[in-house]
Amino acid sequence: MQLTLATYIQKMPHGIVDKQEAGIGATTLEINSKRHSIIVSPTKILAYTKYIKHKDKALYVGGKINEERDATNDKEIKEYLADTKLEYKKFLVVADSLPGLLEQIKTDDWKNYFLMIDEVDMIQSESNYRPKLEDLIDYYFQFPPKNRCLVTATMREFSNPRLQQECKFKLTWKDTPKRNIQLFYTDNLDALTAQHIQSLSQTNKILIAFNSIRHCKNIIKLLTSQMQKECSILCSTSSKNEAGDYYSELKPDNTLPQRINFITSCYFAGVDIEDSYHLITVSNAQQNYQMLSLDKMTQIYGRCRTPKGILSDTIIYNTRDDKQKNADKNYQNTLLKQAEAILQLQKAASELGKQDADLAELFQVVQTAIREKAAVQLPREKSIKLTRKNICKQNVTAYMNIDYLVERQKLCNTIYNSYKNLPANLKEQGHIIKSQYKAIVPSETQIKLDIANKKESDDTLDRQLLPAIDEIREIVKQKGQLTKPDLGIYLSQRGCKVYIQRLYKLRELADIETLIDKLWEIRHNDKRAYKNLQNAAVFWALDDKHPFKRDLLRVFKIGRKYKASEIQELTAPIVKYHLHKTIKQRASVSLLKALFLVERPKIYLIKGKNPMGFKKHGPLRIPRTEENLREYFLL
């Protein structure tokens, strides 16, 4: 019988709680404590699965859970707060819904609640693409020191100095189980995973942890037709359409729904699986969000709540191509200094701009340039911002993003830079490791399946996007314009989000109909296609007498041919003067093609203006006096 925290203490301690082990009843302990509690989880699935066990005491506060439950509304919160039968109020809250809940609880009453933020390591890992997650730490510090705690089973170092000063509570458990791991290093994750699934018993359940629905579907297609019928994918509701017919959830008794089950990241932490299964953990070091830390692997292993429920334990992994030979050993310090310097520059530019009206526009340009530099560029990933606006709208250091960058560098340079390092690190933790290398050349069938799955994924997104576009066209026809509320309803749909964000950003620069069509054409292309479209729309919206537009039209003549080197020579000084940015040859050519209709037999022939075919101007014409063009162009 596994002991839980309730065996030793009556309520959660304050400060940072390093519980070391998953499934020891931290949430249950706090729900049963004799005080009001707000327990925050990073995802809906975590919050709701905990709520299911404590429906008689707690209220779930978060978004819609499929057909089971609608999103929590203010009326439900008010009725729960007014319920005199419940001596102690217990809220199980999704991170994004915390601000709304706190609005219903008067600020003066916050001191009467204990705030527990669970799985804080997920905030460190995911704040780079969910920037609002770090707002949780802002709210955390609004509560009295003895009325708050951060909880995790996989503690990482915090760069936030205030968190470094927090009281620490570390649990030490005797006889921590050591794992017996079969480790496979390969250059073909999908094929090897499929092979390993087929080598296991046909009667036992299998759980594959791989944070990519596309890869999961690739693996399924490599199985026999009979085994494909036994597969399910457990993922977030926002990815339901992408998972298609394979989408599933845990059964009401928390057992796995099929014999072969794939899980993505929302099931990696905090979820209890009451089942026995063979565990296969897949780490793809070629993609940052699919690359697993040792702590994340431990979390995945800890999802099993059945004693001796892990029938076999396998990890399949690859290594990175972009190895850093001279990695910064003081990377955290470097990032913190960079963030502080950026904040000081922003503050100085803002204050000087206020003092001298003549310099205000110049300092706006400076602040834009500073914001661009306040980010770390990563391959195949969005740039990671080093500063953010906190809940009080102040510019501050984005500490959780810095934690993510430090962790990523550590993984790249100490775990996945050599096939030898992962087994060595697991052995250091005391696990028994059997390591093997398996090279598998992708078969013609696998290559075709990968292409087909990519198309299938694109088609799934298109089926979601097309009805939204038809509705948007109708709105434009009726109102003649688009507002944020008009588009807001589509942002929660995974297939629509990027398209809608782009349309909203460009909507005032040119006619909506052309923008709708052009954004549809490039919906599956990389970021460069969108960059060209935005630059074309901005150039179209510039006043015809704007100096930047005038200078480019002066040096580039319709009907003339130009070599790439000539384009660079003519473009660079104009861009440097007006946008205060150095531009390389490739970027110069891309910019030219976005601004002019260009044909390229061998060299570049300029055939005309308006390459995107905009029919009319939008409501915004960028005036000739606008000097802060970096706010508009993407270079």
C-alpha atoms as one frame of an Amber mdcrd trajectory, in Angstrom:
protein
   0.000   0.000   0.000   1.431   3.383  -1.043   1.566   6.016   1.666   0.249
   9.493   0.865   0.966  12.959   2.214  -2.188  12.774   4.366  -0.422  10.081
   6.419   2.012  12.723   7.674   0.471  16.210   7.367  -3.019  17.791   7.440
  -2.567  20.490   4.816  -0.101  21.507   2.112   2.936  23.455   3.352   3.578
  26.951   1.993   6.382  27.879  -0.400   7.901  25.641  -3.054   6.978  21.999
  -2.478   9.268  19.463  -4.153   7.257  16.294  -3.627   9.745  14.087  -5.562
   7.100  11.445  -6.348   3.881  11.620  -8.412   0.565  10.282  -7.097   1.119
  10.933  -3.398  -2.165  12.802  -2.888  -1.119  16.477  -2.804  -4.393  17.678
  -4.367  -6.503  15.391  -2.159  -4.670  16.633   0.921  -5.425  20.278   0.087
  -9.068  19.560  -0.807  -9.576  17.848   2.554  -7.780  20.609   4.490  -9.795
  22.859   6.777  -9.383  26.094   4.812 -10.548  27.722   1.583  -8.375  26.639
  -1.362  -7.725  27.583  -4.991  -5.875  24.758  -6.758  -4.548  25.713 -10.202
  -3.649  23.214 -12.946  -1.948  24.121 -16.257  -4.494  22.192 -18.400  -8.221
  21.434 -18.521  -7.650  17.692 -18.415  -5.652  17.926 -15.163  -8.159  20.213
 -13.450 -11.200  18.240 -14.562  -9.880  14.750 -13.733  -9.127  15.971 -10.205
 -12.572  17.573  -9.979 -14.289  14.282 -10.931 -12.913  12.698  -7.735 -14.098
  15.560  -5.512 -17.408  16.703  -7.041 -19.073  16.824  -3.625 -16.650  19.449
  -2.306 -15.061  21.295  -5.217 -16.021  23.433  -8.206 -14.290  23.048 -11.582
 -13.464  26.450 -13.113 -12.394  26.254 -16.747 -13.376  25.744 -20.360 -15.750
  23.229 -21.909 -14.924  19.528 -21.520 -16.327  17.932 -24.690 -19.943  16.889
 -24.123 -19.441  16.282 -20.404 -19.440  19.829 -19.146 -19.844  23.361 -20.455
 -17.390  26.105 -19.562 -17.842  27.421 -16.016 -19.723  30.720 -15.901 -19.802
  33.542 -13.344 -23.247  32.477 -12.100 -21.945  29.019 -11.103 -19.030  30.594
  -9.217 -21.329  33.017  -7.368 -23.773  30.232  -6.428 -20.917  28.062  -5.161
 -19.508  30.934  -3.095 -22.960  31.521  -1.611 -23.508  27.831  -0.711 -23.596
  27.828   3.130 -23.571  24.007   3.290 -19.900  23.986   2.260 -17.783  25.247
   5.136 -14.618  25.365   3.028 -14.604  26.438  -0.618 -12.416  24.388  -2.961
 -11.803  25.597  -6.513 -10.062  23.406  -9.115  -9.047  25.972 -11.708  -7.516
  25.843 -15.188  -4.619  28.323 -15.405  -6.281  30.539 -18.036  -9.433  30.847
 -15.885  -7.739  32.055 -12.678  -8.126  35.811 -13.427 -11.879  35.358 -13.962
 -12.266  33.447 -10.697 -10.298  36.045  -8.725 -12.591  38.765 -10.099 -15.520
  36.958  -8.429 -13.632  36.626  -5.135 -13.153  40.113  -3.714  -9.505  41.183
  -3.454  -9.869  41.665   0.302 -10.957  38.014   0.572  -7.912  36.588  -1.254
  -6.074  36.464   2.079  -8.664  33.933   3.273  -7.683  31.455   0.529  -4.679
  29.189   0.089  -3.379  29.297  -3.521  -1.770  26.066  -4.731  -0.258  26.049
  -8.237   0.286  22.449  -9.282   2.771  21.044 -11.847   4.754  24.305 -11.857
   7.400  22.666 -14.073   4.810  22.673 -16.891   4.645  26.477 -16.613   8.409
  26.597 -17.124   8.185  24.251 -20.123   5.138  25.737 -21.857   5.177  29.478
 -21.179   7.080  30.031 -24.445   3.936  29.217 -26.452   1.378  29.967 -23.705
   2.675  33.373 -22.519  -0.229  33.926 -20.116   1.003  31.036 -17.948   3.602
  33.228 -16.269   0.788  35.540 -15.127   0.117  32.786 -12.556   3.347  33.753
 -10.795   2.192  37.397 -10.692  -1.017  36.290  -8.966   0.969  33.944  -6.722
   2.847  36.877  -5.206  -0.455  38.718  -4.576  -1.221  36.142  -1.865   0.401
  36.239   1.614   3.572  34.075   1.864   1.900  31.530   4.149  -1.139  31.286
   1.862   0.576  30.031  -1.277   2.596  27.134  -2.663   4.066  25.872  -5.918
   4.059  22.089  -6.333   5.933  19.675  -8.594   7.359  16.165  -8.553  10.136
  17.181 -10.956  11.738  20.307  -9.528  13.850  22.535 -11.773  15.848  25.628
 -10.955  14.025  28.971 -11.044  15.696  32.076 -12.486  13.132  34.346 -10.774
  14.970  35.820  -7.735  11.725  36.113  -5.739  11.060  32.406  -6.192  14.632
  31.661  -5.178  13.832  33.354  -1.844  10.668  31.303  -1.247  10.522  28.784
   1.579  11.458  25.281   0.287   9.775  22.044   1.382  11.440  18.934  -0.018
  10.023  15.464   0.568  12.392  12.521   0.736  10.953   9.065   0.179  12.599
   5.796   1.189  13.002   2.956  -1.291  12.261   5.003  -4.424  11.702   2.417
  -7.170  14.415   2.037  -9.795  13.357   1.349 -13.365  14.460  -1.464 -15.656
  14.637   0.335 -19.021  15.150  -1.014 -22.541  16.706   1.905 -24.436  16.727
   2.119 -28.248  18.699   4.741 -30.183  17.541   5.070 -33.786  17.365   7.365
 -36.811  13.789   6.239 -37.583  11.535   6.725 -34.555   8.230   5.881 -36.259
   9.355   2.613 -37.837  11.116   1.348 -34.697   8.157   2.248 -32.475   5.802
   0.357 -34.809   8.141  -2.646 -34.807   8.366  -2.651 -31.021   4.569  -2.445
 -30.611   4.197  -5.498 -32.867   6.837  -7.410 -30.878   4.884  -7.125 -27.611
   2.168  -9.447 -26.325  -1.057  -9.252 -28.327  -3.150  -9.450 -25.145  -1.639
  -6.743 -22.888  -2.333  -3.049 -23.228   0.348  -0.681 -24.563   0.858   3.022
 -23.834   3.006   5.108 -26.221   3.960   8.625 -25.071   4.844  10.754 -28.120
   4.059  14.468 -28.267   3.050  14.555 -31.938  -0.289  13.485 -33.349   1.174
  13.310 -36.842   3.903  10.895 -35.713   1.341   8.873 -33.733  -0.770   8.487
 -36.873   2.315   7.586 -38.913   3.091   4.791 -36.443  -0.505   3.533 -36.495
  -0.420   3.298 -40.300   2.743   1.151 -40.059   0.871  -1.451 -37.956  -1.239
  -4.294 -39.334  -4.818  -3.453 -40.303  -6.135  -5.460 -37.331  -3.881  -3.597
 -34.865  -4.926  -0.237 -36.325  -8.481  -0.995 -35.141  -7.130  -1.382 -31.600
  -5.522   2.105 -31.476  -6.548   5.360 -29.801  -4.946   8.785 -29.393  -5.474
  10.643 -26.113  -4.777  14.363 -26.640  -6.199  17.802 -25.873  -9.688  18.640
 -27.137  -8.175  21.348 -29.370  -6.408  18.538 -31.298  -9.496  16.330 -31.519
 -10.053  16.967 -35.233  -6.427  16.210 -36.056  -6.589  12.895 -34.178  -9.781
  12.109 -36.105 -11.421   8.733 -35.488  -8.546   7.735 -33.196  -9.396  10.452
 -30.659 -10.330   9.083 -27.254 -10.149   9.769 -23.519  -9.580   7.741 -20.381
 -12.588   5.702 -19.310 -14.580   6.907 -16.253 -12.590   4.471 -14.082  -9.322
   5.982 -15.458  -8.411   2.874 -17.458  -7.110   3.020 -21.020  -9.790   2.972
 -23.746  -8.043   0.615 -26.230  -5.349  -2.027 -26.312  -2.856   0.324 -28.066
  -2.986   3.879 -26.725  -0.977   6.956 -27.721  -0.796   9.992 -25.405   0.449
  13.533 -26.066   1.782  16.112 -23.597  -1.489  16.998 -21.837  -1.451  13.447
 -20.410   2.230  13.502 -19.403   1.635  15.023 -15.942  -1.040  14.993 -13.243
  -3.275  12.342 -14.853  -3.913   9.065 -12.996  -4.027   5.929 -15.156  -5.455
   2.974 -13.238  -4.285   0.261 -15.610  -1.471  -2.161 -16.452   0.455  -1.690
 -19.705   3.723  -1.842 -21.601   5.168   1.693 -21.604   6.952   3.106 -24.684
   8.307   6.654 -24.303   9.464   8.369 -27.508  11.739  11.432 -27.480  12.312
  13.223 -30.782  15.289  15.518 -30.239  14.862  16.976 -33.747  11.823  18.967
 -32.543  11.980  21.028 -29.342   8.418  20.320 -28.228   8.891  16.551 -28.792
  12.248  16.407 -26.962  11.810  15.018 -23.441  13.827  15.850 -20.353  14.667
  13.157 -17.793  12.089  14.740 -15.478   9.406  14.540 -18.154  10.210  10.858
 -18.690   9.837  10.340 -14.934   6.453  12.096 -15.016   5.246   9.883 -17.871
   6.344   6.765 -15.956   4.533   8.086 -12.865   1.146   8.235 -14.578   0.578
   4.535 -13.784  -1.311   4.215 -10.494  -1.634   0.413 -10.520   0.990  -1.347
  -8.341   3.484  -3.097 -10.653   1.345  -1.856 -13.548   4.292  -1.112 -15.871
   4.773  -4.458 -17.627   7.839  -3.304 -19.589   9.604   0.046 -19.841  11.038
   1.183 -23.201  12.510   4.530 -24.294  13.123   5.220 -27.996  15.148   8.313
 -28.901  17.345  10.092 -31.450  19.887  12.932 -31.216  20.135  16.485 -32.511
  21.898  17.660 -35.647  22.607  21.232 -34.476  25.138  20.477 -31.749  26.671
  23.539 -30.035  30.405  23.157 -29.537  30.912  26.293 -27.447  27.792  26.396
 -25.312  27.488  29.267 -22.834  28.162  27.720 -19.419  26.568  30.736 -17.733
  23.558  30.828 -20.050  21.028  31.745 -17.359  23.159  34.708 -16.239  23.654
  35.821 -19.847  19.890  35.789 -20.497  19.076  37.599 -17.252  21.604  40.351
 -18.050  20.226  40.641 -21.586  16.663  40.961 -20.281  17.685  43.586 -17.707
  19.558  45.615 -20.341  16.493  45.525 -22.609  14.214  46.711 -19.780  16.591
  49.575 -18.973  16.692  50.632 -22.642  12.891  50.490 -22.907  12.535  52.592
 -19.763  15.085  55.164 -20.939  13.528  55.438 -24.411  10.069  55.875 -22.889
  11.162  58.547 -20.425  13.209  60.520 -22.964  10.328  60.367 -25.435   7.996
  61.866 -22.827  10.408  64.693 -22.046  10.885  65.848 -25.641   7.928  65.779
 -28.020  10.249  66.209 -31.015  12.055  63.013 -30.073   8.903  61.013 -29.282
   8.618  59.475 -32.767  12.317  58.634 -32.872  12.092  56.829 -29.543   9.068
  54.876 -30.762  11.327  53.508 -33.501  13.992  52.757 -30.887  11.508  50.897
 -28.669  10.332  48.808 -31.626  13.930  47.849 -32.411  14.522  46.988 -28.751
  11.449  44.714 -28.678  12.737  42.843 -31.726  16.076  42.265 -30.010  14.344
  41.181 -26.779  13.912  37.626 -28.071  16.011  34.534 -28.687  15.684  33.038
 -32.169  15.440  29.249 -32.254  15.440  26.965 -35.311  12.001  25.555 -36.231
  10.341  27.444 -33.376   8.868  30.842 -32.555  11.301  33.356 -31.097  11.310
  33.276 -27.285  10.744  36.661 -25.629  12.962  37.656 -22.722  10.558  40.310
 -21.440   6.794  40.421 -21.006   4.019  42.603 -19.634   2.873  41.459 -16.197
  -0.715  41.631 -14.885  -0.122  45.297 -14.010   0.927  46.021 -17.635   4.550
  46.668 -16.634   7.511  45.461 -18.699   9.320  42.779 -16.679  11.698  39.861
 -17.216  10.037  36.708 -18.608  11.659  34.364 -16.102   9.733  31.246 -17.141
  10.871  31.713 -20.747  14.436  31.968 -19.476  13.920  28.734 -17.495  12.697
  27.087 -20.717  15.717  28.293 -22.708  18.152  27.112 -20.032  16.482  23.689
 -19.886  16.494  23.432 -23.676  20.199  24.280 -23.888  20.934  21.709 -21.201
  19.046  19.015 -23.118  20.714  19.912 -26.413  24.239  19.980 -25.000  24.275
  17.324 -22.290  21.591  14.753 -23.192  20.892  14.748 -26.931  24.246  15.828
 -28.366  25.471  12.214 -28.307  23.728   8.828 -28.289  25.829   7.906 -25.219
  24.492  10.632 -22.923  20.886   9.592 -22.308  21.802   6.064 -21.091  24.624
   7.502 -18.974  22.296  10.011 -17.287  19.627   7.373 -16.629  22.258   5.098
 -15.074  23.326   7.988 -12.834  19.769   8.068 -11.501  20.183   4.437 -10.469
  18.106   2.804 -13.210  19.034  -0.487 -14.874  19.654   0.198 -18.570  19.916
  -2.095 -21.581  20.915   0.028 -24.563  20.747  -0.859 -28.251  21.202   0.941
 -31.587  18.779   0.145 -34.398  19.250   1.735 -37.823  16.173   1.538 -40.042
  16.161   2.967 -43.560  12.722   4.495 -44.301  10.890   2.206 -46.702   9.060
   3.502 -49.755   5.810   2.632 -47.972   6.785   4.698 -44.925   7.739   7.718
 -47.067   4.406   7.534 -48.918   2.499   7.147 -45.637   4.239  10.212 -44.176
   3.259  12.298 -47.215  -0.296  10.949 -47.094  -0.597  11.672 -43.351   0.664
  15.223 -43.873  -1.985  15.731 -46.547  -4.632  14.159 -44.328  -3.662  16.503
 -41.492  -3.839  19.516 -43.843  -7.234  18.361 -45.155  -8.550  18.032 -41.598
  -7.551  21.624 -40.838  -9.085  22.774 -44.133 -12.438  21.159 -43.260 -12.464
  23.226 -40.092 -11.318  26.419 -41.802 -13.580  26.472 -44.871 -16.904  26.995
 -43.009 -15.263  29.756 -40.951 -14.127  31.538 -44.137 -17.661  31.317 -45.607
 -19.059  32.867 -42.423 -16.408  35.618 -42.465 -17.236  36.458 -46.093 -20.887
  36.808 -45.073 -19.975  39.109 -42.163 -17.934  41.302 -44.532 -20.828  41.384
 -47.012 -23.237  42.535 -44.307 -21.022  44.888 -42.264 -18.301  45.896 -44.732
 -15.612  45.342 -42.088 -14.250  42.872 -39.530 -13.926  43.502 -35.794 -12.169
  41.510 -33.096 -15.456  40.037 -31.725 -16.347  38.910 -35.272 -13.212  36.765
 -35.401 -12.823  35.859 -31.729 -15.149  32.854 -31.870 -12.824  31.100 -34.339
  -9.622  31.446 -32.272 -10.448  28.423 -30.095 -10.571  26.193 -33.194  -7.128
  24.730 -33.851  -7.561  24.698 -37.640  -8.583  28.365 -37.735  -6.373  30.068
 -35.161  -3.309  31.043 -37.238  -5.391  32.013 -40.291  -7.713  34.203 -38.182
  -4.839  35.895 -36.331  -3.224  36.766 -39.646  -6.469  38.041 -41.186  -7.141
  40.249 -38.172  -3.634  41.707 -38.357  -3.893  42.580 -42.077  -7.608  43.423
 -42.318  -7.145  47.227 -42.494  -4.298  47.246 -45.017  -6.131  46.034 -48.152
  -9.481  44.701 -49.368 -10.712  41.807 -47.211 -11.709  39.572 -50.141  -8.181
  39.490 -51.579  -6.672  38.969 -48.130  -9.032  36.040 -47.480  -8.028  34.418
 -50.780  -4.291  35.034 -50.400  -4.209  33.748 -46.825  -6.023  30.618 -47.986
  -3.440  30.051 -50.724  -0.529  30.111 -48.243  -2.285  28.375 -45.313   0.042
  25.340 -45.419   3.223  27.202 -46.425   6.024  28.234 -44.104   6.332  31.636
 -42.416   8.167  33.165 -45.386   5.006  33.121 -47.512   3.092  35.023 -44.841
   5.976  37.451 -44.370   5.849  38.270 -48.104   2.084  38.788 -47.954   2.289
  41.127 -44.960   5.087  43.154 -46.549   3.092  43.427 -49.790  -0.006  44.577
 -47.883   1.987  47.161 -45.905   3.642  48.523 -49.077   0.186  48.728 -50.698
  -1.137  50.650 -47.681   1.760  53.130 -47.611   0.891  56.604 -48.776   2.166
  56.982 -52.370   4.319  59.898 -51.240   5.892  58.062 -48.328   9.713  58.445
 -48.648  10.339  54.673 -48.372   7.869  53.876 -51.158   9.058  56.768 -53.265
  12.736  55.745 -52.963  12.071  52.112 -53.941   9.967  53.161 -56.948  12.746
  55.537 -57.964  15.538  52.928 -58.024  13.579  49.945 -59.381  12.098  50.488
 -62.853   9.318  48.429 -64.421  10.638  46.539 -67.454  14.230  46.467 -66.113
  16.191  43.322 -65.205  18.313  43.040 -62.065  20.800  40.518 -60.707  20.477
  39.439 -57.076  23.652  41.350 -56.225  22.219  44.530 -57.811  18.981  44.156
 -55.837  20.999  43.925 -52.631  23.115  46.935 -53.603  20.043  49.087 -54.327
  17.825  47.873 -51.481  20.257  47.782 -48.548  20.844  51.557 -48.123  17.115
  52.367 -48.457  16.139  49.751 -45.876  18.965  50.845 -43.595  17.868  54.492
 -43.779  14.102  53.992 -43.367  13.893  50.816 -41.280  17.225  51.061 -39.430
  18.034  47.456 -40.268  20.811  45.683 -42.176  19.401  43.416 -44.868  21.169
  40.504 -46.571  20.984  39.575 -50.266  18.419  36.805 -49.862  16.168  39.024
 -47.765  16.568  41.857 -50.307  15.314  39.607 -53.111  12.385  38.365 -50.978
  11.415  41.951 -50.188  11.555  42.935 -53.865   9.267  40.008 -54.818   6.790
  41.080 -52.123   6.688  44.670 -53.395   6.843  44.186 -57.175   5.525  41.710
 -59.715   8.729  39.878 -60.613   9.509  37.245 -63.230  12.699  35.243 -63.088
  14.041  33.482 -66.172  17.706  33.840 -65.107  17.723  37.280 -63.572  14.874
  39.271 -62.026  12.549  41.150 -64.429  10.211  43.685 -62.811   6.882  43.485
 -64.669   4.744  45.712 -62.480   3.531  46.740 -59.044   1.021  45.127 -56.661
   2.158  41.461 -56.957  -0.687  40.208 -54.730  -3.368  41.778 -56.910  -5.064
  43.873 -54.236  -8.224  45.440 -55.666  -8.586  48.431 -53.380  -7.118  50.050
 -50.304  -8.256  49.175 -46.816  -9.368  51.701 -44.187  -5.758  52.254 -43.086
  -3.378  54.307 -45.232   0.000  54.596 -43.559   0.800  58.352 -43.696   3.902
  59.761 -45.357   5.012  61.057 -41.946   5.174  57.568 -40.371   8.786  56.854
 -39.468   8.375  53.692 -37.387   8.110  51.279 -40.332   9.552  48.405 -38.286
   6.127  48.187 -36.660   4.722  47.143 -40.041   7.313  45.325 -42.161   8.664
  41.837 -41.401  12.331  41.588 -42.319
